[in-house]
Amino acid sequence: MGPDSVQSPAAPWRKVLWERQPYPDNYVDRRFLEELRRNEGIRQYRYWAVVREAGLVAQQLSCVAIFITLWLYMEQGLLSPEILLGSSLASALLGYGLYQVLTPPTECNTRTRLTDLQSAINFLSFTFGFSPVLKTLTESVSTDTVYAMSAVMLLAHLVSFPYAHPSPPGSLSLNAALFASVCLASRLPGALHTFAMLSCALLVFALWPCLLRRIRDNAPSHFTAVCAGVSAAGTGGLASQSPGGALLLSLAVLSVTLLCPALLVWLQRHKDNIQGPWDEAEIREDLSHFLR
């Protein structure tokens, strides 16, 4: 009920609950909206800053495209597992060295190079030993079902990927990507192909996000160029196998990096949040002495 709904008595209205007043319970006077506050604490976005952060999403799309392209080359016999293993090993060593260079000296790290080497050897040993088992894991499943499961899992990887803090990748995102990798690798000709494909999957989906975050935090001037390079590599690689898929990937990358940031900045101008005396009370007094 507004201030004009009731004839004002002689006693002025006070915003208190403990005093009986000659006003209805829902009565407010003309001073009610004087405490109105608009868009308090709203974050203002800059277009190019949003474009830079959106590059992380675009490069993750391209990483999935790179992995699919490598699988297609392996499946068609155009890429040998030995070359893929050698390239993956060289990329892992180069990335590890770059990761160590970008690590600040003041950062406390309990892991040593020997620990990292032991982890790598354990993973490669177990993966190589179980490759024959993984190769026959989906023999009783139809190829269409395997492809459908892989597509769903890669989509789940992209949706659940922690883009704000990509290192380490989230458990759901990483598990979905590795599940899709196992499904696809099981359709390759031999056990060595499966081992090479899974090693590449670990490099793309588990280790690369850690290095990318290190680049974003400690070498921000190179972050945009790295994302652009990965996006170009993903689009170019996919174009060699599927020009239509490369076109769709290009449209997705351009939409994510250019169109969506522009839409966000435009919608932010029309945002209208109001705060006032109707909001829940905020206790600003230090009440810690009551908990002793």
BELQUIFEN-V31072 format. One record per pair of residues at least 4 apart in sequence whose C-alpha atoms are under 8 Angstrom apart, sorted by the first residue. I is the first residue (numbers start at 1). J is the second residue. If there is no record, write none. Layout:
BEGIN
i->{I	I}
j->{J	J}
END
This chain:
BEGIN
i->{1	1	1	1	2	2	2	2	3	3	3	3	6	8	9	11	13	13	13	13	23	28	31	32	33	35	35	36	36	36	36	37	37	37	38	38	38	38	39	39	39	39	39	40	40	40	44	45	45	45	45	46	46	47	47	47	47	48	49	50	50	51	51	51	51	52	52	52	53	54	54	54	54	55	55	55	55	55	55	56	56	56	57	57	57	58	58	58	58	58	58	58	59	59	59	59	59	60	60	61	61	61	61	61	62	62	62	62	62	62	62	62	63	63	63	63	63	63	64	64	64	65	65	65	65	65	66	66	66	66	66	67	67	67	67	68	69	69	69	69	70	70	71	71	71	71	72	72	73	73	73	74	74	74	74	74	74	75	75	75	79	79	80	80	81	81	81	81	81	82	82	83	84	84	84	84	85	85	85	85	86	87	88	88	88	88	89	90	91	92	92	93	94	95	95	95	96	97	98	98	99	99	99	102	102	102	102	103	103	103	111	111	112	113	114	115	116	117	118	119	120	121	122	123	124	124	125	126	127	127	127	128	128	130	131	131	131	131	131	132	132	133	134	134	134	134	134	134	135	135	135	135	135	135	135	136	137	138	138	138	138	139	141	141	142	143	143	144	145	146	146	146	147	147	147	148	149	149	149	150	150	150	150	150	150	151	151	152	153	153	153	153	153	154	154	154	154	155	156	156	156	157	157	157	157	157	157	157	158	159	160	160	160	161	161	161	161	161	161	162	162	162	162	165	165	166	166	166	166	166	167	167	167	167	168	168	168	169	169	169	169	169	169	170	171	172	173	174	174	174	175	176	177	177	177	178	178	178	178	178	179	180	181	181	181	181	182	182	182	183	184	185	185	185	185	186	188	188	189	190	191	192	193	194	195	196	197	198	199	200	201	201	202	202	203	203	204	204	205	206	207	208	209	210	211	212	212	213	214	214	215	215	215	215	216	216	216	219	220	222	223	224	225	226	227	228	229	230	231	231	232	233	234	235	235	235	235	235	236	236	237	238	238	238	238	239	239	239	239	239	242	243	244	245	246	247	248	249	250	251	252	253	254	254	255	255	256	256	257	258	259	260	261	262	263	264	265	266	267	275	287	288}
j->{5	26	27	28	6	27	28	29	27	28	29	30	23	12	22	22	21	23	28	29	27	32	35	277	276	276	277	274	275	276	277	274	275	276	272	273	274	275	271	272	273	274	275	273	274	275	268	49	50	265	268	50	265	51	261	262	265	52	53	54	261	55	257	258	261	56	224	257	57	58	256	257	261	59	224	227	228	256	257	60	163	227	61	163	256	62	227	231	252	253	256	257	63	227	228	230	231	64	158	65	158	231	249	253	66	230	231	232	233	234	235	249	67	204	205	230	231	234	68	154	234	69	234	235	237	238	70	233	234	237	238	71	200	201	204	72	73	237	238	241	74	79	75	184	185	197	76	241	77	78	79	78	79	80	81	188	193	187	188	189	83	84	84	193	85	192	193	196	197	86	196	87	88	196	197	200	89	196	199	200	90	91	92	199	200	203	93	94	95	96	203	97	98	99	208	211	100	101	102	211	103	211	214	214	215	218	219	107	214	218	115	116	116	117	118	119	120	121	122	123	124	125	126	127	128	199	129	130	131	195	198	192	195	134	135	191	192	194	195	136	191	137	138	182	185	186	191	194	185	186	187	188	190	191	194	186	186	142	146	183	186	186	145	146	146	147	187	148	149	150	183	184	151	183	184	152	153	180	183	154	179	180	181	183	184	155	180	156	157	176	177	179	180	158	176	177	180	159	160	173	176	161	172	173	174	175	176	177	173	173	170	172	173	166	169	170	172	173	174	166	169	170	173	169	213	170	209	210	212	213	209	210	211	213	206	209	210	173	174	205	206	209	210	174	175	176	177	178	205	206	179	180	181	201	205	182	198	201	202	205	183	184	185	197	198	201	186	194	198	187	188	193	194	197	198	194	193	194	193	194	195	196	197	198	199	200	201	202	203	204	205	206	206	207	207	208	208	209	209	210	211	212	213	214	215	216	223	217	218	219	219	220	222	223	220	222	223	223	224	226	227	228	229	230	231	232	233	234	235	253	236	237	238	239	246	247	249	250	240	246	241	242	243	245	246	243	244	245	246	247	246	247	248	249	250	251	252	253	254	255	256	257	258	259	259	260	260	261	261	262	263	264	265	266	267	268	269	270	271	279	291	292}
END
